[in-house]
Amino acid sequence: MKMYKVLLAFTFIFSLFISTANGAAAAVNHRYKQKSYTYNINNSTQQQMPAAYEISQEEQQLIGYINAERTKNGLNKLIANPKLSMIAHLKAEDMLKNNYFSHVSPTYGSPWDMMKKFGIIYNMAGENIAKNANVYKAHIALMNSPGHRANILNNSYTDVGVGVAHDKYGNVIVVEMFIR
C-alpha cells in the first residue's frame, strides 16, 4: 500500500458580508459546529504593506488549479490579486512560524481583520487553509471538501490571493483568500 504524506486538510468556510446598517461585521459559518459567529471589524487599524508582491511560481500554479476548476464548472476565472496573495502568504508564514493551523491568527486575528488591516476593500470575503505534501494535493483535498469547494466555486468572488509556506519536511501550508 502506498503511503502518502498528507498532514491535514481541515474544512472550514468563512464568508463575510458587509452590512450597510451596522457597519462591517463578519458572519462566519464554521462547518463542523454549524454555528454562526459575528466579529466586529470596524476598529481595525490599517497596516503598511510593501509596494509590490511577486506571486511565486507555486502560488501561480495554485491559482491555475482554482481557475481550471471554475472554468470546468462554467464560472469566470478569478483575478490573481498580488496584494491579497501577499496577505495570504503572510498568513501561511505566520501559521508556520507560530505553529498553529487556524483561520484565526494570534498575530493578525480573523481573515477579515487581516484584510482590513492591510487595506483590502471587499464586499464579501472567504478563506481556505490546508496542509499537505504539495500544492496539487492540497488543491485536491480542498476540492473534496464541500465547504472549501464552495469557496473555490463561489460565483460571487472576483479576486483570489494565495500563499504557500513550506515546513521543515517540505510539506506545504496553503492559504487561499477570496474577495468580491
Salt bridges, closest charged atoms under 4 A:
GLU58 OE1 - HIS166 NE2 2.65
GLU59 OE2 - HIS89 ND1 3.02
GLU69 OE1 - LYS72 NZ 3.31
GLU69 OE2 - HIS139 NE2 3.32
GLU93 OE2 - HIS89 NE2 3.50
GLU127 OE2 - LYS91 NZ 2.94
GLU127 OE1 - HIS103 ND1 2.44
